[in-house]
Amino acid sequence: MLSCYCVSSNLTTTLIIYRVVSSEFSVNVMKAKVVVSSCKHDGPFGAIGVKRLKSIGMIDSIHGMKALDINTTKDGIMRLTREIGPGKIVTGMEVAEFDGVPKMVC
């Protein structure tokens, strides 16, 4: 059985998700005032934190990550790691997706 850690500010939604995935995952729910998100992978399931904030209207736009560029990625990610909403700190692939920085090496 795989473990899935969910950080939630809405326990009801998390419990609904748990019922859907409980046959494959052991979901561990935590409540937090601050979340540091650095979701890995590009594509439709990557940088899900900033994509979700956009879908619920907490951020206006996402620039989309650029192609891999080892010479500029690290500096861009480090420079742009920050809080983008109340209690939501982004780094890694989340920054790349949010600010249009070249993606990181996975």
Buried (B, 14 or more C-beta within 10 A) or exposed (E): EEEBEBBBEEEEEBBEBBEEEEEEBEBEBEEEEEBBBBBEEBEEEBBBBBBEBBEEEEBEEBEBBBEBEEEEBEEBBEEBBEEBEEEBBBBBBBBBBBBBBBBBEE
